[in-house]
C-alpha cells in the first residue's frame, strides 16, 4: 500500500508546513498531493477537483513559495501575482486562507471586487502589493482607469474556472490573461473541465500537467442522496421539519425572489434563517453569512450563487427546494455538504410535474438517489434524514439591516457552528458562536479550535473550514410545527431570476 506523502515530502517550505500544522493540517488531500510537485517546480497546471477537495491550498502553497523564491518587490500598481475567482465571496474565502501564509513570509495582498467602494482597493494597489485576489469585472475597471497593470505578473491562478464560464466571465478572463506576461506560470483549477475551459487551456497554458482528483463527477461515498416525492402544498411543511432538526442546513431555490420568500417563511415558522442571492448588497451578504457562520442562523436559503462561491463547513444537510436545471448545478449545490471526508445528506424535493426532469438530472449527475413518496411532514423518513429533536425559535431570526455596503478590501471571515448532527468536531475562528453544543477535536484546515456551550461534540477535523463552536438555543421540543408556514404553497418561493 502506497503511503500518503507529507507536505514536507512534497517540498513545501518548513515555515509554511508549520502554519498548516498549527491549524491541524498534516496530510495533503488528493488534489494537493497530485499538483504540488509540478506547481512548486514552476510548471503550468490544470487541476480538476470538487469543491471542498483542498484546491485552495493546492494553489496558495506554490504561489507563496515561488514568490518568496523570486525575491522581487512589487511596484506601485503592478502586483506580482493574480488570483481570479468568480464571486466576491470566494475571493474573501481565498484571502482568509492566504493571510497567515502571506504574513509569515512578508508578502502583501489586496482584494478587488465590486459591490464596495473602489478607493481602498485603489490605495492598496498604489502602495504596491505582491498578490491581488480579484473578480474579473472590477479588476478590468481599475486597469482601464490606470490604477493597475498586469505587466509584472509572475503567477496567475484561475479558481472555479468553469463557474466563471457559466457566469459569462470568460471574455474578461481572456483579456486579463492576455495582459499578463506569457512567460509567467499559470495554474487553472476547476471542478469540471468542459469545452469552454479547454479554450483557455489551449491558449494560455504552456505544456500543462493535468491532474484530476475528487472531480465533481466522482462519487462521494459519505454523501447520501434522497428524493422526496410530495405534493406542492406540503413543501414548506417538509422544509420546516428538516431545517428545524439539529445541524446546519443549506436550502437552494431557483430564483432570488424564491430565496427571499422562503427565508421569510422559515423565519415565520420558527427556523432562524438568512438568505443569500444576487439582489443583496455586499453589506447584507456579509451580515447574513456572518450570522450563518456564527450559528445565529441555522439555515441558509440561497440561489446558485452560493453553490461555489461560499465555503461553509459542517453543513449536515443540503436541500434542493427547487431542483436545479442541469446536473453541474446539482453537483455543486450538493458539494456544500460531505466536505473533506465528512458525512452529509442531500435531499431533493420533487413534485409530480418534476418527476421526468429530476430523473434526467440525477442520471446525468451519476447518482442513484433513494426515492420516497410522502404525504406530508409526518413521514418517518424525515427523522432519518435529519435526526434529532426539532427546535423552533419564535420569530426565527431578525437581523438589523444597514443602508451602506461594507467598505473593506476583503469579505467577512467564517465561523463554525457546533450543530454537527454527527457530533463531529468543528474548528474555531476569532470568536465562537455560543450555544448548546460546540465542536471538539482538532481544528479544521484553516481554523483554530474553540469551544463554547454546555456540551461539546467530538470527531475528526475537516480541511478548509473556519469557525468557532456555536449553536442555537433550544426553545421548544417535539416535532416541528408548520402552522405559520405550511399554509403557503411552494409557488410562493419561486419567481423571476
N, C-alpha and C positions, 0 to 999 in steps of 0.2 A: 504494500500500500504506500503510495507516494505521500510524503509528509508535506504539510502546508508551509510554504516559506514565510519567514517573518519579514517585517518591514526592513530590518537591517540586512537580511539576506537579499532583499531587492535593491539594496544600496541607497535606501532613504537615509539622509544625514542623521546623525545621532541626536542633534538638537531637536529635529522635528519628530523623531521617534519618541523622545522624552515627552513632548507635548501630547502626542497621541496616547502614550501610556498613562499619563496623568488623567486622561479622560476615559480610561478603561478600554482603549482601542489597542489591542495587541496582535490581532490576526487579520491580515488583509482579506477583503471579500474577493470573490472570484474575478470580478471586473478589475479590481485593483491589482491582484496578482498577475493578471494577464497583460495589462497595459503598462504597468510601471517600468519594467525593464526597457521597453522601447521608448517611452516618453522621456524617461530620465536620460536616455542616450541621445536625445535630440531629434528623434525621428518623428515624422508626421504619423498620427494615429487616428484611426477610425474605430471608435468603440461603441458597441451596442449592449445596453443593459437596461433592465426595467427600472422604473422609479423606485428608489429605496435600496438599490443594489450597491451603493457606495461610489457612484460616479463622481460625486463632488470631490472627495479626497483623491480619486484617481487622477484628476487633473490639477488639483491645487498643490499636491506634493511636488510633482515635477516642475510646475510653474515657479514656485518659491525657490526650489533648489537651483534651477537653471538661472534665474535672475540673480541670485546671490553669487553663483559661479561666474557670471558675466562681469559683475563688478562695476557696471556703468551707473551713472547717476542721471536721473530724469531732468530734462529741461522744462522750462515753463511751457505748458500747453502741449507737451509732447510725451505722453506716457510710454512706458516700455513694454507693457503687456495689456492685452484686451480680452475681457471675458464678455461674451454676448449671451444673453438669455431672453426668453420671450416675454416674461412678465416682471413687473417691479417686485412682486412678492418673491419670486425666485432669485432675483438679484439680491434682495435682502438676506435670503437664506444662505446663499453662497458667501456673501460678505461676512455673515456671522461666523461661518466656519473658517474663513480666511483670516480674520482678525488676529487670533492668537499666533498663527504661523507667521504672519507678517510682522507682528510686534517683536517676536523672538529673533527675527533676522534683520530688523531695521528697515523693512520695506514700507512704503506708504501706499494708501488705497483711496479710491474715490468712487462712489456710486453715482450713476447717471440714469435717470428715468423721468418720465413725465408725471403729471398729476401733482407736482410740487413746484415751488418757485425754483428758477434756474440759478439764481445768484450764488447760493452756497456751492453749487456744483462748479460754476464758473470760477469762483475764488479758489476752490480746491485745485482745479486744473492749472490755474495761473501760478500757484505755488510750486507746481511740479510734483507729479505722483508717479510711482512705479507701476501701479496696476489700476486700470479702470474697469469697473464692472457695470455694464450698460444694457439698456434696452435699445434696439436699433433706432427708433424714431427720434428720441431726444438727443442721442449722440449725433445723429446726422444734423439736427438743428444746430447744435453747438459748433460742429465743424463748419457749417455754412456761415455761421456768424463770426468765424475766425477765432473762436475760443480754444479750439483743439486741432491737432494734426496727428495723423496716424503714421507719419513718416519714420518714426523711431521705434515702432512696434517690433519687438523681438519674438514674442509668442502670442498667438491668437487662439482663443478657445471658444468653440460654439457648444453650448449646452442646450439640450432639448431641441436639437436642430429640426426634428420632424414637426414639433409643435410650432416652431417659427414658420415652417412651410404652411401648416394648417391655417395659421393666422394671417397669411399673406405677407410675411416679412422678408421673403427671400430676395426681392429686388433690392431692398435696403441692405440686407446682409451681403449681397454680392458687391454693392458699391463700397461698403466698408472694407471688405476683404481686398478689393482692388486698390484701396488706399493704403494698405499695409505693404511693407517690402516683401517681395516674392521670396527672398532668402530666409524669411522668418519661419519658425516652427509653427505648425498648425495642428490643433487637436480638435476633433469633432466627436461629440458624444450624443447619442440618440437612443431612444427606446426602440424605435423601429427604423429600418433602412429601406426607404422606397425610392421611386424614380426621382422625386424632387431632390432628395438628399444625394443621390448618385450624381446629379448635375454639379452640385457643389464640390463633391469629392474629385471628380474628373478635372474640374477647372482650377481648384485652389490647393489641393493636397498633392504633394510630391512623393511618389512611391510609398503610399501609406501602408502601414501594417494594420490589418483588420483583426479585431478581437470581438467575439460575441460571447457574452456570459450573462446568464439571467435575463435573457431577452424578454420582451413583452409577450411573445407568443409561447414561451416555455411555461409548462405548468408549475403552479406553486402548490407544493404538497401540503402546506399549512393553511391554505385558503379554501374554505368551503363555500360552494355556490348553491344558492337556492332561488327558486322562482315560486312566488305565491300568486296563484290564480284566484282572483277575487272580483267582486262587483265594484264598480266605480264608487258607489256611495260608502263603501267600507274602507276606502284607502286611508283617510285621515285617522279613523279609529285605530287601524292597524299601526300606523306610523306613531301615534301617541303611545301605544303599548310598547313598541320596540324601543323608542327613544327614551322612555322613562325607566328602562331597566338600567342596572349598573353598567357603566362603561361609556367610553367616548364614542360618539356616533357622527358620521358624515352622511347627509342625505343629499342626493343630487336631483335637481329639476332641470327641465329642458330650457326654461326661459328665465330672464331676470325678474319679470313680474311674478312668475310662479315661485321663485325663491323667496321673494319678499312676502308674498301672501302666505306661503306655507310656514315661514318662520313666525309670522304673526299668529297663525292658527295654533302652532305648537306652544307658543308662549301663553296664549289664552287658555290652553288646556293644562298648563302647569309644567311644561317642559322648558327649562332655561335654554333659550335658543338664540343664535345670531345668524345673520345671512351674509353671503359674500357673492357679489356679482358686479358686472361692469358699470352699473349705474351709481355705485357708491363712490364718494370722494376718497382720496388717499387717507384722509384722517379717519373716515368711518371704517374703511377696510382695516387699517392698523388697529383701531379700537376694538373692532369685532374679533379680529384674530387674537388680540391680546386676551380678550375675555375667554375665548375658546382654549387657548394655551393654559391660562391660569386656572381654569376649572369653574369660573363664574358661569360660563355657558357649557352645558354638557353635550349640546348638539349644534352642528354647523350645517346649515342648509345652503347649498351652493350650486351655481351653474358650472359648466365645464372649465371655467377659469381656474378653479381650484384643483382640477384633476392632475395638473402637472406643476403648477406654479407654487403650490403650498406643500411643504414637507412637514407634516404633523405626525408625530409618533404616538403610539399607544391608542390608536383607533381600533376598537374591537369590532365595530360593525360599520359596513357601508351599505346604504340602501339606495337603490335606483328607484326613486318615486316615479320618475318618468324614464322609461328605458331609453338609452341613447340611440341615435340613428345609425351609428356604424360601430364596428367591433373595436376599432382602435380606441374610441372614446370609452367603451365599456372596460377595456383592459386598464386604461389609465385611471379612470374613476376607481376601479376596484383596487388599484395599487395603493390607495390610501390606507389599506389595512394589510396585515400579514407582511410587514416590512422587516427585512433583515432577519428572517427566520422565525418571527413571532407568528402566533396563530391569529386568524381573523375569519370573519364571516361576511359574505356578500349576498344581499337579498335584492331581488328584482320584483317589483310589483307589476302584475300583468292582468289587464282586463280582457274581456272576450275579444274585442276588436284588435288587440295587440298580439294575439297568440302566434300568428304567422310571422310577424316581424321579430318577436323575441326568439322564436325557434331559429330563424335565419341568423340572428345576431349571435346567439350562443354557439351555433355551429361554426360560424366564421371566426369566433374567438377561440375555438378549440377547447371548449369546456362542455361538460355534461352535468348540468345542474340537477339538483333534486327538486322535483315538481310537487307542489302541494296545492290542492284545491280546497278553498276555505270559504266559510260563510260569514265570517266576522272576526272581531278581535278576541273572541273567547277560544279560538282554536289552540289546542295544546302545543302545536309546533312553535308558536311564538315564544314560549318559555324555553324551548330547546335552542332556538336561535339566539335569544337574548336572555340567558338565565339570570335569576336573582330577583329580589324584591323590587317592585315598581315604586318609584318615588316621584311625587308631584309637588311642585312648589307653587303655591297660589300666586297667580300673576306671571309666572315664568321669570323672565329677566328683562329689565328695562335699563338700558344704558343711556347716559346723558350725552346728547349729541353736541358737537361743536361746529360752528359755522365756518371754520378755517381748516385748510389742509395742513398736514404735518410738514413743516419746513425743515426737513433734515435730509442728510445725504444717504441714509440707509433706512430700510424698513425695520419695523419693530421686531425684537427678538422673541423667541418662543419659550414657553414654559410648559413643562409636562403636567400631566393630570394623573392623579393616583387612582383613577376609577378603572383600572385594568380588570376586565372580567375574569381573567385567569390568575389574578394575583401577582402578575409579573412585576418586575422592578421597573422603576421609572427614574430617569435621570433628572437632575435639577438644574436650574439656571440661577439667576441672581436672586430670585425671590421664589417662595413657594406659594402655591395657590391656596393652601389652607383647606381643611375639610376633614372628612371622616376617615379617609384612607390615604396613605402616602406610599410612594414606591420605595421598596427596599432594594438591596443589591447594588452591584457596581453601576457606575454611570454609563449612559449610552454614548455612542460616538458623537462627540461634540458637546456633551453636557457634563455637569457635575452633580453628584448625588445629594439630595436634600430631602429631609423627612418632615412631615407635619401631620397633625391629626392624631386621633387616639389609636388608630390601628395602622399597621403597615403591612404591605404586601411583600412578597419575596419573589425572586426569579432572576433570570439572566438579563443583562442589559441588551439594548439594541443599538445598532450603529445608526448614526445620522440624526440623533434626537437631541433636543434641548428642552429642559423643563424641570420644574420642581413639583414635589408632591402636592396634590390638591384633590379636591372632590367636592361634591355638593352636599349640603346639609340635608339630612332626612327630615321631611316634614309630614310625611304620610306613609301609609303602608297599604299592602294589598294590591290588587290588580289595578292597573291604570284606568281611569275613567276618561272617556272622550266626550262627556256630555256637552262641554263647551265647544269642542272642535269636531265631534263626529257628525254633526248635522250638516257640515259643509260637504258639498260634493267635490270630488277630485278636480273637477274642471275649474274650481276656484283658485287652484295654484298652477294654472297654465295660461299662457298668453303670448304676446308678441316678444320676440327676442329683443 
